[in-house]
């Protein structure tokens, strides 16, 4: 893991502010969703990008019954059901 040298305090509501330099570097904009992971004693934040539950692809994502499916897998499923 690469250290940025940035230190922030957690406020009384448990919030931290991500510095603008970090947000610009990681292309994080207002209202973007972040995923929160734990890696041992560390907290990892990752910009949320929905992916297909079958192939992990990130292009052409549609929601089908509450699950993310790419258009390619969706077409494969559709043709499988037509047989």
Biopython code that builds the backbone (N, CA, C, O; Angstrom):
import numpy as np
from Bio.PDB.StructureBuilder import StructureBuilder

atoms = [
    (1, "UNK", "N", (0.835, -1.182, 0.000)),
    (1, "UNK", "CA", (0.000, 0.000, 0.000)),
    (1, "UNK", "C", (0.875, 1.239, 0.000)),
    (1, "UNK", "O", (1.903, 1.281, 0.676)),
    (2, "UNK", "N", (0.470, 2.240, -0.753)),
    (2, "UNK", "CA", (1.239, 3.467, -0.873)),
    (2, "UNK", "C", (0.687, 4.524, 0.085)),
    (2, "UNK", "O", (-0.513, 4.801, 0.071)),
    (3, "UNK", "N", (1.541, 5.110, 0.908)),
    (3, "UNK", "CA", (1.128, 6.152, 1.843)),
    (3, "UNK", "C", (1.041, 7.488, 1.121)),
    (3, "UNK", "O", (1.894, 7.821, 0.298)),
    (4, "UNK", "N", (-0.010, 8.257, 1.441)),
    (4, "UNK", "CA", (-0.167, 9.586, 0.847)),
    (4, "UNK", "C", (0.404, 10.657, 1.764)),
    (4, "UNK", "O", (0.659, 11.778, 1.325)),
    (5, "UNK", "N", (0.605, 10.321, 3.034)),
    (5, "UNK", "CA", (1.078, 11.304, 4.003)),
    (5, "UNK", "C", (-0.038, 12.194, 4.514)),
    (5, "UNK", "O", (0.217, 13.116, 5.289)),
    (6, "UNK", "N", (-1.268, 11.940, 4.097)),
    (6, "UNK", "CA", (-2.420, 12.739, 4.523)),
    (6, "UNK", "C", (-3.027, 12.107, 5.763)),
    (6, "UNK", "O", (-3.249, 10.897, 5.808)),
    (7, "UNK", "N", (-3.297, 12.937, 6.776)),
    (7, "UNK", "CA", (-3.925, 12.469, 8.011)),
    (7, "UNK", "C", (-5.186, 13.292, 8.227)),
    (7, "UNK", "O", (-5.153, 14.518, 8.123)),
    (8, "UNK", "N", (-6.286, 12.633, 8.526)),
    (8, "UNK", "CA", (-7.552, 13.320, 8.795)),
    (8, "UNK", "C", (-8.151, 12.759, 10.079)),
    (8, "UNK", "O", (-7.993, 11.575, 10.377)),
    (9, "UNK", "N", (-8.838, 13.608, 10.839)),
    (9, "UNK", "CA", (-9.528, 13.168, 12.051)),
    (9, "UNK", "C", (-10.948, 12.758, 11.709)),
    (9, "UNK", "O", (-11.558, 13.297, 10.786)),
    (10, "UNK", "N", (-11.462, 11.806, 12.456)),
    (10, "UNK", "CA", (-12.851, 11.382, 12.331)),
    (10, "UNK", "C", (-13.690, 12.331, 13.183)),
    (10, "UNK", "O", (-13.356, 12.578, 14.341)),
    (11, "UNK", "N", (-14.783, 12.868, 12.618)),
    (11, "UNK", "CA", (-15.613, 13.790, 13.395)),
    (11, "UNK", "C", (-16.575, 13.018, 14.300)),
    (11, "UNK", "O", (-16.567, 11.787, 14.319)),
    (12, "UNK", "N", (-17.400, 13.748, 15.044)),
    (12, "UNK", "CA", (-18.289, 13.118, 16.028)),
    (12, "UNK", "C", (-19.348, 12.223, 15.386)),
    (12, "UNK", "O", (-19.955, 11.405, 16.077)),
    (13, "UNK", "N", (-19.581, 12.360, 14.083)),
    (13, "UNK", "CA", (-20.529, 11.495, 13.374)),
    (13, "UNK", "C", (-19.834, 10.360, 12.632)),
    (13, "UNK", "O", (-20.481, 9.617, 11.895)),
    (14, "UNK", "N", (-18.521, 10.218, 12.819)),
    (14, "UNK", "CA", (-17.771, 9.133, 12.186)),
    (14, "UNK", "C", (-17.343, 9.431, 10.765)),
    (14, "UNK", "O", (-16.979, 8.516, 10.027)),
    (15, "UNK", "N", (-17.379, 10.695, 10.365)),
    (15, "UNK", "CA", (-17.036, 11.070, 8.990)),
    (15, "UNK", "C", (-15.585, 11.522, 8.884)),
    (15, "UNK", "O", (-14.981, 12.010, 9.839)),
    (16, "UNK", "N", (-15.053, 11.336, 7.678)),
    (16, "UNK", "CA", (-13.751, 11.901, 7.328)),
    (16, "UNK", "C", (-13.919, 12.627, 6.000)),
    (16, "UNK", "O", (-14.844, 12.333, 5.242)),
    (17, "UNK", "N", (-13.037, 13.564, 5.716)),
    (17, "UNK", "CA", (-13.069, 14.284, 4.453)),
    (17, "UNK", "C", (-11.922, 13.782, 3.593)),
    (17, "UNK", "O", (-10.771, 13.749, 4.029)),
    (18, "UNK", "N", (-12.253, 13.385, 2.350)),
    (18, "UNK", "CA", (-11.213, 12.991, 1.405)),
    (18, "UNK", "C", (-10.716, 14.253, 0.712)),
    (18, "UNK", "O", (-11.505, 14.964, 0.089)),
    (19, "UNK", "N", (-9.435, 14.541, 0.808)),
    (19, "UNK", "CA", (-8.893, 15.758, 0.197)),
    (19, "UNK", "C", (-9.142, 15.806, -1.314)),
    (19, "UNK", "O", (-9.166, 14.775, -1.987)),
    (20, "UNK", "N", (-9.323, 17.006, -1.821)),
    (20, "UNK", "CA", (-9.622, 17.211, -3.240)),
    (20, "UNK", "C", (-8.545, 16.602, -4.137)),
    (20, "UNK", "O", (-8.861, 16.086, -5.209)),
    (21, "UNK", "N", (-7.278, 16.653, -3.718)),
    (21, "UNK", "CA", (-6.203, 16.082, -4.537)),
    (21, "UNK", "C", (-6.424, 14.584, -4.729)),
    (21, "UNK", "O", (-6.235, 14.058, -5.825)),
    (22, "UNK", "N", (-6.821, 13.908, -3.668)),
    (22, "UNK", "CA", (-7.081, 12.473, -3.724)),
    (22, "UNK", "C", (-8.295, 12.187, -4.600)),
    (22, "UNK", "O", (-8.269, 11.265, -5.416)),
    (23, "UNK", "N", (-9.364, 12.976, -4.436)),
    (23, "UNK", "CA", (-10.575, 12.775, -5.231)),
    (23, "UNK", "C", (-10.294, 13.000, -6.711)),
    (23, "UNK", "O", (-10.800, 12.264, -7.558)),
    (24, "UNK", "N", (-9.497, 14.005, -7.027)),
    (24, "UNK", "CA", (-9.162, 14.249, -8.435)),
    (24, "UNK", "C", (-8.327, 13.114, -9.008)),
    (24, "UNK", "O", (-8.583, 12.646, -10.117)),
    (25, "UNK", "N", (-7.334, 12.673, -8.257)),
    (25, "UNK", "CA", (-6.454, 11.589, -8.709)),
    (25, "UNK", "C", (-7.242, 10.311, -8.959)),
    (25, "UNK", "O", (-6.981, 9.599, -9.929)),
    (26, "UNK", "N", (-8.210, 10.013, -8.087)),
    (26, "UNK", "CA", (-8.972, 8.769, -8.181)),
    (26, "UNK", "C", (-10.296, 8.932, -8.930)),
    (26, "UNK", "O", (-11.100, 8.002, -8.986)),
    (27, "UNK", "N", (-10.522, 10.133, -9.513)),
    (27, "UNK", "CA", (-11.742, 10.420, -10.270)),
    (27, "UNK", "C", (-12.999, 10.151, -9.432)),
    (27, "UNK", "O", (-13.952, 9.529, -9.903)),
    (28, "UNK", "N", (-12.982, 10.628, -8.193)),
    (28, "UNK", "CA", (-14.131, 10.509, -7.303)),
    (28, "UNK", "C", (-14.828, 11.860, -7.268)),
    (28, "UNK", "O", (-14.232, 12.874, -6.907)),
    (29, "UNK", "N", (-16.104, 11.856, -7.651)),
    (29, "UNK", "CA", (-16.864, 13.091, -7.691)),
    (29, "UNK", "C", (-17.965, 13.073, -6.639)),
    (29, "UNK", "O", (-18.266, 12.035, -6.050)),
    (30, "UNK", "N", (-18.558, 14.239, -6.416)),
    (30, "UNK", "CA", (-19.673, 14.359, -5.491)),
    (30, "UNK", "C", (-20.749, 13.352, -5.876)),
    (30, "UNK", "O", (-21.054, 13.185, -7.057)),
    (31, "UNK", "N", (-21.313, 12.693, -4.901)),
    (31, "UNK", "CA", (-22.391, 11.703, -5.066)),
    (31, "UNK", "C", (-21.917, 10.348, -5.583)),
    (31, "UNK", "O", (-22.736, 9.441, -5.726)),
    (32, "UNK", "N", (-20.621, 10.175, -5.869)),
    (32, "UNK", "CA", (-20.121, 8.859, -6.252)),
    (32, "UNK", "C", (-20.222, 7.921, -5.048)),
    (32, "UNK", "O", (-20.104, 8.350, -3.901)),
    (33, "UNK", "N", (-20.440, 6.649, -5.327)),
    (33, "UNK", "CA", (-20.493, 5.646, -4.266)),
    (33, "UNK", "C", (-19.118, 5.032, -4.075)),
    (33, "UNK", "O", (-18.384, 4.813, -5.039)),
    (34, "UNK", "N", (-18.773, 4.755, -2.824)),
    (34, "UNK", "CA", (-17.510, 4.100, -2.491)),
    (34, "UNK", "C", (-17.816, 2.790, -1.781)),
    (34, "UNK", "O", (-18.704, 2.730, -0.931)),
    (35, "UNK", "N", (-17.085, 1.750, -2.131)),
    (35, "UNK", "CA", (-17.189, 0.481, -1.425)),
    (35, "UNK", "C", (-16.197, 0.498, -0.277)),
    (35, "UNK", "O", (-15.107, 1.057, -0.402)),
    (36, "UNK", "N", (-16.565, -0.108, 0.833)),
    (36, "UNK", "CA", (-15.706, -0.142, 2.015)),
    (36, "UNK", "C", (-15.326, -1.594, 2.281)),
    (36, "UNK", "O", (-16.189, -2.459, 2.429)),
    (37, "UNK", "N", (-14.027, -1.842, 2.340)),
    (37, "UNK", "CA", (-13.501, -3.177, 2.599)),
    (37, "UNK", "C", (-12.650, -3.143, 3.862)),
    (37, "UNK", "O", (-12.153, -2.091, 4.263)),
    (38, "UNK", "N", (-12.494, -4.293, 4.472)),
    (38, "UNK", "CA", (-11.541, -4.439, 5.574)),
    (38, "UNK", "C", (-10.447, -5.382, 5.106)),
    (38, "UNK", "O", (-10.721, -6.437, 4.534)),
    (39, "UNK", "N", (-9.210, -4.990, 5.356)),
    (39, "UNK", "CA", (-8.053, -5.814, 5.028)),
    (39, "UNK", "C", (-7.235, -5.907, 6.303)),
    (39, "UNK", "O", (-6.344, -5.092, 6.541)),
    (40, "UNK", "N", (-7.544, -6.911, 7.125)),
    (40, "UNK", "CA", (-6.920, -6.996, 8.452)),
    (40, "UNK", "C", (-7.333, -5.781, 9.255)),
    (40, "UNK", "O", (-8.526, -5.511, 9.391)),
    (41, "UNK", "N", (-6.369, -5.038, 9.792)),
    (41, "UNK", "CA", (-6.698, -3.859, 10.601)),
    (41, "UNK", "C", (-6.910, -2.591, 9.755)),
    (41, "UNK", "O", (-7.106, -1.508, 10.306)),
    (42, "UNK", "N", (-6.873, -2.721, 8.430)),
    (42, "UNK", "CA", (-6.982, -1.554, 7.551)),
    (42, "UNK", "C", (-8.374, -1.434, 6.939)),
    (42, "UNK", "O", (-9.063, -2.432, 6.727)),
    (43, "UNK", "N", (-8.773, -0.198, 6.659)),
    (43, "UNK", "CA", (-10.003, 0.089, 5.929)),
    (43, "UNK", "C", (-9.599, 0.522, 4.534)),
    (43, "UNK", "O", (-8.739, 1.388, 4.369)),
    (44, "UNK", "N", (-10.219, -0.081, 3.527)),
    (44, "UNK", "CA", (-9.913, 0.240, 2.136)),
    (44, "UNK", "C", (-11.172, 0.806, 1.495)),
    (44, "UNK", "O", (-12.241, 0.201, 1.577)),
    (45, "UNK", "N", (-11.046, 1.972, 0.853)),
    (45, "UNK", "CA", (-12.144, 2.581, 0.107)),
    (45, "UNK", "C", (-11.876, 2.404, -1.370)),
    (45, "UNK", "O", (-10.757, 2.618, -1.836)),
    (46, "UNK", "N", (-12.919, 2.006, -2.118)),
    (46, "UNK", "CA", (-12.776, 1.808, -3.556)),
    (46, "UNK", "C", (-13.994, 2.406, -4.241)),
    (46, "UNK", "O", (-15.126, 2.210, -3.797)),
    (47, "UNK", "N", (-13.758, 3.133, -5.323)),
    (47, "UNK", "CA", (-14.876, 3.697, -6.074)),
    (47, "UNK", "C", (-15.741, 2.548, -6.570)),
    (47, "UNK", "O", (-15.251, 1.611, -7.200)),
    (48, "UNK", "N", (-17.032, 2.633, -6.279)),
    (48, "UNK", "CA", (-17.956, 1.564, -6.647)),
    (48, "UNK", "C", (-18.226, 1.595, -8.141)),
    (48, "UNK", "O", (-18.627, 2.622, -8.687)),
    (49, "UNK", "N", (-18.006, 0.475, -8.791)),
    (49, "UNK", "CA", (-18.332, 0.314, -10.196)),
    (49, "UNK", "C", (-19.069, -1.009, -10.328)),
    (49, "UNK", "O", (-18.488, -2.080, -10.147)),
    (50, "UNK", "N", (-20.364, -0.921, -10.648)),
    (50, "UNK", "CA", (-21.136, -2.160, -10.736)),
    (50, "UNK", "C", (-20.560, -3.100, -11.788)),
    (50, "UNK", "O", (-20.134, -2.663, -12.857)),
    (51, "UNK", "N", (-20.550, -4.376, -11.479)),
    (51, "UNK", "CA", (-19.998, -5.372, -12.400)),
    (51, "UNK", "C", (-20.988, -6.525, -12.554)),
    (51, "UNK", "O", (-21.842, -6.750, -11.697)),
    (52, "UNK", "N", (-20.856, -7.235, -13.642)),
    (52, "UNK", "CA", (-21.707, -8.383, -13.944)),
    (52, "UNK", "C", (-21.456, -9.497, -12.920)),
    (52, "UNK", "O", (-20.310, -9.807, -12.596)),
    (53, "UNK", "N", (-22.542, -10.093, -12.417)),
    (53, "UNK", "CA", (-22.394, -11.161, -11.423)),
    (53, "UNK", "C", (-21.835, -12.435, -12.042)),
    (53, "UNK", "O", (-21.365, -13.312, -11.316)),
    (54, "UNK", "N", (-21.873, -12.557, -13.367)),
    (54, "UNK", "CA", (-21.386, -13.765, -14.025)),
    (54, "UNK", "C", (-19.933, -13.649, -14.498)),
    (54, "UNK", "O", (-19.111, -14.522, -14.219)),
    (55, "UNK", "N", (-19.627, -12.564, -15.214)),
    (55, "UNK", "CA", (-18.294, -12.475, -15.829)),
    (55, "UNK", "C", (-17.440, -11.347, -15.241)),
    (55, "UNK", "O", (-16.282, -11.188, -15.627)),
    (56, "UNK", "N", (-17.996, -10.566, -14.315)),
    (56, "UNK", "CA", (-17.290, -9.448, -13.673)),
    (56, "UNK", "C", (-17.017, -8.295, -14.637)),
    (56, "UNK", "O", (-16.242, -7.392, -14.321)),
    (57, "UNK", "N", (-17.650, -8.323, -15.810)),
    (57, "UNK", "CA", (-17.498, -7.238, -16.781)),
    (57, "UNK", "C", (-18.173, -5.965, -16.269)),
    (57, "UNK", "O", (-19.099, -6.019, -15.459)),
    (58, "UNK", "N", (-17.690, -4.819, -16.757)),
    (58, "UNK", "CA", (-18.221, -3.540, -16.286)),
    (58, "UNK", "C", (-18.896, -2.737, -17.394)),
    (58, "UNK", "O", (-19.331, -1.610, -17.159)),
    (59, "UNK", "N", (-18.988, -3.298, -18.591)),
    (59, "UNK", "CA", (-19.594, -2.576, -19.711)),
    (59, "UNK", "C", (-21.013, -3.071, -19.970)),
    (59, "UNK", "O", (-21.288, -4.268, -19.890)),
    (60, "UNK", "N", (-21.903, -2.144, -20.279)),
    (60, "UNK", "CA", (-23.277, -2.498, -20.641)),
    (60, "UNK", "C", (-24.055, -3.151, -19.513)),
    (60, "UNK", "O", (-24.820, -4.086, -19.748)),
    (61, "UNK", "N", (-23.869, -2.669, -18.291)),
    (61, "UNK", "CA", (-24.527, -3.271, -17.126)),
    (61, "UNK", "C", (-25.999, -2.874, -17.080)),
    (61, "UNK", "O", (-26.343, -1.699, -17.208)),
    (62, "UNK", "N", (-26.863, -3.876, -16.895)),
    (62, "UNK", "CA", (-28.282, -3.649, -16.652)),
    (62, "UNK", "C", (-28.651, -4.371, -15.360)),
    (62, "UNK", "O", (-28.018, -5.359, -14.986)),
    (63, "UNK", "N", (-29.668, -3.874, -14.692)),
    (63, "UNK", "CA", (-30.121, -4.548, -13.470)),
    (63, "UNK", "C", (-31.251, -5.493, -13.837)),
    (63, "UNK", "O", (-32.222, -5.082, -14.472)),
    (64, "UNK", "N", (-31.135, -6.747, -13.447)),
    (64, "UNK", "CA", (-32.138, -7.767, -13.733)),
    (64, "UNK", "C", (-32.483, -8.464, -12.430)),
    (64, "UNK", "O", (-31.650, -9.164, -11.854)),
    (65, "UNK", "N", (-33.695, -8.275, -11.972)),
    (65, "UNK", "CA", (-34.148, -8.833, -10.688)),
    (65, "UNK", "C", (-33.188, -8.490, -9.547)),
    (65, "UNK", "O", (-32.872, -9.338, -8.712)),
    (66, "UNK", "N", (-32.733, -7.244, -9.524)),
    (66, "UNK", "CA", (-31.871, -6.772, -8.445)),
    (66, "UNK", "C", (-30.407, -7.168, -8.570)),
    (66, "UNK", "O", (-29.618, -6.896, -7.666)),
    (67, "UNK", "N", (-30.034, -7.798, -9.662)),
    (67, "UNK", "CA", (-28.649, -8.224, -9.888)),
    (67, "UNK", "C", (-28.077, -7.513, -11.111)),
    (67, "UNK", "O", (-28.804, -7.245, -12.067)),
    (68, "UNK", "N", (-26.786, -7.206, -11.088)),
    (68, "UNK", "CA", (-26.116, -6.575, -12.224)),
    (68, "UNK", "C", (-25.666, -7.636, -13.220)),
    (68, "UNK", "O", (-24.958, -8.581, -12.873)),
    (69, "UNK", "N", (-26.097, -7.454, -14.475)),
    (69, "UNK", "CA", (-25.746, -8.387, -15.540)),
    (69, "UNK", "C", (-25.315, -7.559, -16.751)),
    (69, "UNK", "O", (-25.975, -6.581, -17.101)),
    (70, "UNK", "N", (-24.208, -7.948, -17.391)),
    (70, "UNK", "CA", (-23.774, -7.226, -18.593)),
    (70, "UNK", "C", (-24.657, -7.655, -19.765)),
    (70, "UNK", "O", (-25.293, -8.708, -19.726)),
    (71, "UNK", "N", (-24.685, -6.831, -20.794)),
    (71, "UNK", "CA", (-25.563, -7.106, -21.935)),
    (71, "UNK", "C", (-25.197, -8.419, -22.632)),
    (71, "UNK", "O", (-26.076, -9.122, -23.132)),
    (72, "UNK", "N", (-23.904, -8.750, -22.666)),
    (72, "UNK", "CA", (-23.479, -10.001, -23.311)),
    (72, "UNK", "C", (-24.026, -11.224, -22.565)),
    (72, "UNK", "O", (-24.585, -12.131, -23.182)),
    (73, "UNK", "N", (-23.864, -11.247, -21.236)),
    (73, "UNK", "CA", (-24.380, -12.376, -20.445)),
    (73, "UNK", "C", (-25.901, -12.416, -20.487)),
    (73, "UNK", "O", (-26.497, -13.493, -20.505)),
    (74, "UNK", "N", (-26.534, -11.239, -20.504)),
    (74, "UNK", "CA", (-27.989, -11.166, -20.575)),
    (74, "UNK", "C", (-28.470, -11.793, -21.877)),
    (74, "UNK", "O", (-29.450, -12.538, -21.880)),
    (75, "UNK", "N", (-27.789, -11.500, -22.988)),
    (75, "UNK", "CA", (-28.153, -12.090, -24.279)),
    (75, "UNK", "C", (-27.935, -13.595, -24.273)),
    (75, "UNK", "O", (-28.747, -14.344, -24.816)),
    (76, "UNK", "N", (-26.835, -14.044, -23.658)),
    (76, "UNK", "CA", (-26.574, -15.485, -23.568)),
    (76, "UNK", "C", (-27.664, -16.186, -22.769)),
    (76, "UNK", "O", (-28.117, -17.268, -23.142)),
    (77, "UNK", "N", (-28.085, -15.565, -21.666)),
    (77, "UNK", "CA", (-29.164, -16.149, -20.863)),
    (77, "UNK", "C", (-30.461, -16.186, -21.651)),
    (77, "UNK", "O", (-31.178, -17.186, -21.631)),
    (78, "UNK", "N", (-30.760, -15.103, -22.342)),
    (78, "UNK", "CA", (-31.991, -15.023, -23.122)),
    (78, "UNK", "C", (-32.040, -16.104, -24.185)),
    (78, "UNK", "O", (-33.070, -16.753, -24.370)),
    (79, "UNK", "N", (-30.927, -16.302, -24.888)),
    (79, "UNK", "CA", (-30.907, -17.325, -25.945)),
    (79, "UNK", "C", (-30.970, -18.726, -25.342)),
    (79, "UNK", "O", (-31.519, -19.632, -25.969)),
    (80, "UNK", "N", (-30.435, -18.924, -24.166)),
    (80, "UNK", "CA", (-30.488, -20.238, -23.519)),
    (80, "UNK", "C", (-31.927, -20.604, -23.149)),
    (80, "UNK", "O", (-32.309, -21.773, -23.203)),
    (81, "UNK", "N", (-32.720, -19.603, -22.773)),
    (81, "UNK", "CA", (-34.101, -19.855, -22.398)),
    (81, "UNK", "C", (-35.005, -20.053, -23.608)),
    (81, "UNK", "O", (-36.081, -20.638, -23.480)),
    (82, "UNK", "N", (-34.592, -19.581, -24.770)),
    (82, "UNK", "CA", (-35.386, -19.734, -25.987)),
    (82, "UNK", "C", (-35.274, -21.133, -26.572)),
    (82, "UNK", "O", (-36.093, -21.527, -27.402)),
    (83, "UNK", "N", (-34.268, -21.883, -26.144)),
    (83, "UNK", "CA", (-34.032, -23.224, -26.708)),
    (83, "UNK", "C", (-35.028, -24.223, -26.199)),
    (83, "UNK", "O", (-34.972, -25.395, -26.572)),
]
sb = StructureBuilder()
sb.init_structure("model")
sb.init_model(0)
sb.init_chain("A")
sb.init_seg("    ")
for serial, (resi, resn, name, xyz) in enumerate(atoms, 1):
    if name == "N":
        sb.init_residue(resn, " ", resi, " ")
    sb.init_atom(name, np.array(xyz, "f"), 0.0, 1.0, " ", f" {name:<3s}", serial, name[0])
structure = sb.get_structure()
